[in-house]
Amino acid sequence: MTAVQATGLALRYGRTTALEDVTFTLRTGVTGLLGPNGAGKTTLLRIVATALPADGGTLRVFGHDPSTPPGRLAVRRLLGYLPQDPGFHPSFTAFEFVDYVAILKELTHRATRHTEVARVLSAVGLDDRRRSRIRTLSGGMKQRLALAAALVGDPDLVILDEPTVGLDPEQRLRFRELIADLGERKTVLLSTHQTEDVMSLCQEVVVLDRGRVRFEGTPTELAGLAAGRVWTSAAREAGALASWRTGTGLHRHVGDPPSGAALVEPSIEDGYLTLVGAAAEASAIAGGAR
Ligand SMILES: Nc1ncnc2c1ncn2[C@@H]1O[C@H](COP(=O)(O)OP(=O)(O)OP(=O)(O)O)[C@@H](O)[C@H]1O
């Protein structure tokens, strides 16, 4: 079932074009949103989460149109959103904060609501900190608290803006399990800079670059963009789109391989670099030609 259909979305901040002609579809499962800094990911998530109206294009969330007040309300009832900078009241306890969000989400029956708040706090591993004041929590704990708030009420669409930032490896693993389970039943849109998150969690991936969709497909298809374009060698090679020294001491390169290069299996990161690196190179050439 189509959960979100975005067609030709556009948004400008003054003279900055943040999004242009953005079209994509989300269904049940986890979709990763990748893109360089400033690509427009947060802007897009805010639009889908009804926190920001688009300047152009159409958006349907479970058939509702968020550009109308009743449509917006209907979408908000089905939505959980973890923004990039969640605002916390530092003197609330963890429990009070999630309980407050649950009230806003119209969970009016006190006992049922409290059971639900306890459920999501437990799901993010904050059982033992439920009575702690938010100001006493670590950065990673606050991130998990924001995730709990996004999950309260079991929403059908969950939008997560860089949810793994600040999580330690164990918590990241736990987060992936939680989101993978959620993706069995719900629609999850997840913005991240971690290609590992995409590899281990996402059935679909959308790559944004400079406000435009550069790719929409599966993680395997994204990796496939770099097929025949990744190689290793003992020394750095100047002609590659991207090169880095790996832990083994070998240099890994993405780009046009020289003849006889030792080709290796591409990863999602290689596919992403092929896409974004090629676009950056093309715009540099276009800029240079002017
Ligand atoms: N409130 C704003 N006013 C003016 N320009 C903005 C505003 N918010 C974002 N921008 C600009 O819009 C573009 C897209 O920004 P956005 O935050 O959506 O990107 P992003 O992909 O989420 O980046 P990051 O990965 O760094 O979080 C950037 O050029 C940014 O500078």
The ligand as an SDF file (V2000), in Angstrom:
LIG
                    3D

 31 33  0  0  0  0  0  0  0  0999 V2000
   15.6180   28.0150    7.8320 N   0  0  0  0  0  0  0  0  0  0  0  0
   16.4130   28.1250    6.7730 C   0  0  0  0  0  0  0  0  0  0  0  0
   16.6440   29.3180    6.1840 N   0  0  0  0  0  0  0  0  0  0  0  0
   17.4410   29.4430    5.0970 C   0  0  0  0  0  0  0  0  0  0  0  0
   18.0570   28.3890    4.5030 N   0  0  0  0  0  0  0  0  0  0  0  0
   17.8640   27.1710    5.0430 C   0  0  0  0  0  0  0  0  0  0  0  0
   17.0470   26.9780    6.2060 C   0  0  0  0  0  0  0  0  0  0  0  0
   17.0540   25.6530    6.5070 N   0  0  0  0  0  0  0  0  0  0  0  0
   17.8410   25.0610    5.5770 C   0  0  0  0  0  0  0  0  0  0  0  0
   18.3280   25.9600    4.6960 N   0  0  0  0  0  0  0  0  0  0  0  0
   19.1690   25.6690    3.5150 C   0  0  0  0  0  0  0  0  0  0  0  0
   18.4310   24.7520    2.7050 O   0  0  0  0  0  0  0  0  0  0  0  0
   19.2960   23.7460    2.1850 C   0  0  0  0  0  0  0  0  0  0  0  0
   18.8320   22.3640    2.6510 C   0  0  0  0  0  0  0  0  0  0  0  0
   19.0260   22.2680    4.0730 O   0  0  0  0  0  0  0  0  0  0  0  0
   18.6130   20.9720    4.9080 P   0  0  0  0  0  0  0  0  0  0  0  0
   18.8240   21.2970    6.3470 O   0  0  0  0  0  0  0  0  0  0  0  0
   17.2630   20.5230    4.4920 O   0  0  0  0  0  0  0  0  0  0  0  0
   19.7040   19.9110    4.4060 O   0  0  0  0  0  0  0  0  0  0  0  0
   20.1360   18.5040    5.0180 P   0  0  0  0  0  0  0  0  0  0  0  0
   20.2640   17.5690    3.8510 O   0  0  0  0  0  0  0  0  0  0  0  0
   19.2000   18.0990    6.0920 O   0  0  0  0  0  0  0  0  0  0  0  0
   21.5770   18.8060    5.6030 O   0  0  0  0  0  0  0  0  0  0  0  0
   22.3990   18.0770    6.8310 P   0  0  0  0  0  0  0  0  0  0  0  0
   22.8100   16.7350    6.3250 O   0  0  0  0  0  0  0  0  0  0  0  0
   23.5590   19.0110    6.9820 O   0  0  0  0  0  0  0  0  0  0  0  0
   21.4930   18.0380    8.0190 O   0  0  0  0  0  0  0  0  0  0  0  0
   20.7050   24.1370    2.6300 C   0  0  0  0  0  0  0  0  0  0  0  0
   21.2670   24.9170    1.6000 O   0  0  0  0  0  0  0  0  0  0  0  0
   20.4660   24.9820    3.8670 C   0  0  0  0  0  0  0  0  0  0  0  0
   21.5220   25.9110    4.0390 O   0  0  0  0  0  0  0  0  0  0  0  0
  1  2  1  0
  2  3  1  0
  2  7  2  0
  3  4  2  0
  4  5  1  0
  5  6  2  0
  6  7  1  0
  6 10  1  0
  7  8  1  0
  8  9  2  0
  9 10  1  0
 10 11  1  0
 11 12  1  0
 11 30  1  0
 12 13  1  0
 13 14  1  0
 13 28  1  0
 14 15  1  0
 15 16  1  0
 16 17  2  0
 16 18  1  0
 16 19  1  0
 19 20  1  0
 20 21  2  0
 20 22  1  0
 20 23  1  0
 23 24  1  0
 24 25  2  0
 24 26  1  0
 24 27  1  0
 28 29  1  0
 28 30  1  0
 30 31  1  0
M  END
$$$$
